[in-house]
Amino acid sequence: MGIVYVNGEFVSTEEAKVSVYDRGLLYGDGVFEGIRAYNGRVFKLDEHIDRLYESAHSILIDIPLTKEEFKENLAETIRRNQLRDSYIRPIVTRGIKGLGIDPWDAMSPTVIIIADKINLYSSKMYEEGISAVCASTIRNNPNACNPQIKSLNYLNSALAKFEAYLAGADEALFLNPQGYVVEAAVDNLFIYTKEGVLITPPTYLGALRGITRDAVIAIARDKGIPVKEEPFTRHSLYNAVESFLTGTAAEIIPLVKVDGRVIGDGRPGKVTRDIMAAYRELTKTSGYPVY
Ligand SMILES: Cc1ncc(COP(=O)(O)O)c(C=O)c1O
């Protein structure tokens, strides 16, 4: 039985409850993070906490904890679950109110921290790569709920994933309203071109500024690989030499087929594999110690 942090208390999974009047449930009115711990150290914790507070700030939620308090509660949740390798899900909602949509009444935010495990793909998929389709569901326009905000409304991503499932593919990619490829349902996207450049779509197109994405950019630059944040279309993706997705839960997963087109030679390429190895090393050698 797991232990969950809910509004200052550590309770069992069975006792961890939120009200049916919580705005996170009623309106997706809240924000979240997905964080990972490796061997007792939380990877990129400061970056995730900063992004959580920025998401909350953007939708006018004042998290009732300092960042230090948040980090300490998160570490304590991992300790109470006696986990070393873990996937952690902090959630902050605007709180509890009646059924009206008006968000400005004084509400006390609901703060939840779940520490569990996650395993998105099989080891075969990491070795051989995965397939994706470009979904007909497009990435939210940044003038709607900005995709930089990790809001509790991930219906767009869930619908895109459904499209992938119905098409028999492993993953879904989003185009933005202008038709540029921006990211996957819950991952960022990279291509490696025949010119030897690693390209990822700029965040202003509608991609989340992924923390794994930032880490990969740093790793690639460190290896002397030129990296660009530049818009590209499906044509460039189909004709890339290599491609991969990045995300906290997925880590780095090679992408070898998109919309029925084989990418490169249809196998995870050398650049992808080198970056995967360097990322694995980074997760082993850095992070906020929990114990
Ligand atoms: C829409 C979206 N894009 C990309 C990512 C990858 O971001 P990160 O590497 O910070 O996990 C996520 C995961 O949080 C996501 O939800």
The ligand as a MOL file (V3000), in Angstrom:
LIG
                    3D

  0  0  0     0  0            999 V3000
M  V30 BEGIN CTAB
M  V30 COUNTS 16 16 0 0 0
M  V30 BEGIN ATOM
M  V30 1 C 3.2050 17.6890 -23.7630 0
M  V30 2 C 4.5360 17.2680 -23.2500 0
M  V30 3 N 5.6190 17.4450 -24.0260 0
M  V30 4 C 6.8490 17.0700 -23.6110 0
M  V30 5 C 7.0400 16.4940 -22.3790 0
M  V30 6 C 8.4270 16.1110 -21.9250 0
M  V30 7 O 8.8370 16.9630 -20.8860 0
M  V30 8 P 9.8860 16.4950 -19.7860 0
M  V30 9 O 11.1060 16.0970 -20.5110 0
M  V30 10 O 10.0910 17.6940 -18.9440 0
M  V30 11 O 9.2730 15.3770 -19.0610 0
M  V30 12 C 5.9410 16.2820 -21.5410 0
M  V30 13 C 6.1150 15.6450 -20.2420 0
M  V30 14 O 6.0190 16.2600 -19.2470 0
M  V30 15 C 4.6570 16.6870 -21.9850 0
M  V30 16 O 3.5940 16.5180 -21.2140 0
M  V30 END ATOM
M  V30 BEGIN BOND
M  V30 1 1 1 2
M  V30 2 1 2 3
M  V30 3 2 2 15
M  V30 4 2 3 4
M  V30 5 1 4 5
M  V30 6 1 5 6
M  V30 7 2 5 12
M  V30 8 1 6 7
M  V30 9 1 7 8
M  V30 10 2 8 9
M  V30 11 1 8 10
M  V30 12 1 8 11
M  V30 13 1 12 13
M  V30 14 1 12 15
M  V30 15 2 13 14
M  V30 16 1 15 16
M  V30 END BOND
M  V30 END CTAB
M  END
